[in-house]
């Protein structure tokens, strides 16, 4: 058996579906472990001082600074870190979140972050997760119409990474997926999605 045949046997449609299903079950198991940890901690901060939605913390904190009229401070470490403590309702004399999640995103995305920051942090992170997951699932359904392909889409490792960090990965991936889907039929819409 040649090396190419061995590799092809590893990546047969049945095995790819099995691998993706395994990844998806791993994601669900990790989420369950995280939920138990949060219940034990009694809040939205894990015992090691990591918040739910690590990457989302930067979105919410920058948006909250804008809502307070402090837009010039969104790239500064101290004000962002101060908003992290506000997000998790930390006492003023205490530091509940040790890491700093800085704002590294383009200015137009600040409009989205500001809208989300109008909600309390737990509701904002849940809203962003649900909206981005629904968007990504709709794109996956459009690009990968069969059930086997859908399983491969939701079992892709970056989906699990996004689920753990609640960042912009599913939205960006969905936009690029739409761009590829529209590239020949609707090139202007594809360009907008890429932009």
C-alpha positions in Angstrom: 0.0 0.0 0.0 1.4 3.4 -1.0 1.7 6.3 1.3 -1.0 8.2 -0.6 -3.4 5.2 -0.2 -2.7 5.1 3.6 -3.4 8.8 3.9 -6.6 8.5 1.7 -7.8 5.7 4.0 -7.3 7.9 7.1 -9.4 10.7 5.5 -12.2 8.7 4.0 -15.7 10.4 4.3 -16.7 8.0 7.0 -13.5 8.6 9.1 -13.7 12.3 8.6 -17.3 12.2 10.0 -16.1 10.1 12.9 -13.2 12.5 13.6 -15.5 15.5 13.5 -18.0 13.8 15.7 -15.3 13.1 18.2 -14.1 16.7 18.2 -17.7 17.9 18.7 -18.2 15.5 21.6 -14.9 16.7 23.1 -16.1 20.3 22.8 -19.4 19.4 24.6 -17.4 17.5 27.3 -15.1 20.5 27.8 -18.1 22.8 28.1 -19.7 20.6 30.7 -16.5 20.6 32.8 -16.3 24.4 32.5 -19.9 24.7 33.6 -19.3 22.5 36.7 -16.2 24.7 37.5 -18.3 27.9 37.2 -21.1 26.5 39.4 -18.5 25.6 42.0 -16.9 29.1 41.7 -20.3 30.7 42.0 -20.1 33.2 39.2 -18.6 33.9 35.8 -15.0 33.8 36.8 -13.2 30.4 36.9 -11.1 29.6 40.0 -7.9 30.5 38.1 -9.3 34.1 37.6 -10.2 33.6 33.9 -13.6 35.0 32.9 -16.1 33.2 30.8 -15.4 34.3 27.3 -11.8 35.4 27.7 -11.5 37.1 24.3 -15.0 38.6 24.5 -13.8 40.4 27.7 -11.9 42.8 25.4 -15.0 43.5 23.3 -17.2 44.2 26.3 -14.6 46.3 28.1 -13.9 48.5 25.1 -17.6 48.9 24.4 -18.2 49.9 28.0 -15.5 52.5 27.8 -17.2 54.0 24.8 -20.6 54.0 26.6 -18.9 56.0 29.4 -17.5 58.5 26.9 -13.9 57.3 27.2 -13.4 56.2 23.6 -9.8 57.5 23.5 -8.9 54.9 26.3 -10.0 51.7 24.5 -6.3 50.9 23.6 -4.9 51.6 27.1 -4.2 48.8 29.4 -5.3 50.3 32.8 -8.8 51.5 31.7 -9.5 48.2 29.9 -8.4 46.2 32.9 -10.6 48.4 35.1 -13.6 47.5 32.9 -12.8 43.8 33.3 -13.4 44.1 37.0 -16.7 46.0 36.3 -17.7 43.2 33.9 -17.6 40.6 36.7 -19.0 42.9 39.4 -15.7 42.8 41.3 -15.4 44.8 44.5 -13.6 48.2 43.9 -10.7 47.3 46.2 -10.2 43.8 44.6 -8.8 42.4 41.4 -11.0 39.5 40.2 -9.5 39.2 36.7 -5.7 39.2 36.7 -5.0 39.1 32.9 -5.6 42.0 30.6 -7.5 41.4 27.4 -6.6 44.3 25.1 -8.7 45.8 22.3 -6.9 44.9 19.0 -9.8 45.3 16.6 -10.6 47.7 13.8 -12.6 50.8 14.7 -15.9 49.7 12.9 -16.1 46.7 15.1 -16.2 49.0 18.1 -19.8 49.7 17.1 -20.7 46.1 17.6 -18.8 46.0 20.9 -20.6 49.1 22.1 -23.9 47.6 21.4 -23.0 44.5 23.3 -21.6 46.5 26.2 -25.1 48.0 26.8 -25.9 44.6 28.3 -24.5 43.3 31.5 -21.5 41.1 30.8 -23.1 37.6 31.3 -26.0 38.5 29.0 -23.6 40.2 26.5 -21.3 37.2 26.2 -24.3 34.8 25.8 -25.9 37.1 23.2 -22.6 37.3 21.2 -22.1 33.5 21.4 -25.6 32.7 20.2 -25.6 35.2 17.4 -22.2 34.3 16.1 -22.9 30.5 16.4 -26.3 30.9 14.6 -24.6 32.9 11.8 -21.8 30.3 11.4 -24.3 27.4 11.4 -26.4 29.1 8.7 -23.2 29.6 6.6 -22.1 26.0 7.2 -25.6 24.8 6.1 -25.3 26.9 3.0 -21.8 25.7 2.1 -22.1 22.1 3.3 -25.7 21.0 2.5 -25.5 17.3 3.6 -25.7 16.0 7.1 -22.2 14.4 7.0 -20.7 17.7 5.8 -22.6 19.6 8.5 -21.1 17.3 11.2 -17.6 18.1 9.7 -18.4 21.8 9.9 -19.4 21.9 13.5 -16.7 19.5 14.5 -13.9 21.6 13.0 -11.4 22.5 15.8 -11.7 26.3 15.4 -15.4 26.0 16.3 -14.4 24.5 19.7 -11.8 27.2 20.2 -14.3 29.9 19.6 -16.8 28.2 21.9 -14.2 28.3 24.7 -13.1 31.9 24.2 -16.2 33.5 22.6 -14.2 35.6 20.2 -15.0 36.7 16.6 -13.8 33.5 14.9 -17.2 32.2 13.9 -18.2 35.5 12.4 -15.0 35.9 10.5 -15.1 32.3 9.3 -18.7 32.8 8.3 -17.9 35.9 6.3 -15.0 34.2 4.5 -17.3 31.2 3.8 -19.9 33.5 2.3 -17.2 35.3 0.3 -16.1 32.0 -1.2 -19.7 31.0 -1.9 -20.5 34.3 -3.6 -17.2 34.8 -5.4 -18.2 33.9 -8.9 -22.0 34.7 -8.7 -21.9 37.8 -6.6 -18.4 39.3 -6.7 -19.3 42.6 -5.1 -21.1 40.9 -2.2 -18.1 38.6 -1.8 -15.8 41.7 -1.7 -18.0 43.2 1.0 -17.8 40.0 3.1 -14.0 39.9 2.8 -13.8 43.7 3.6 
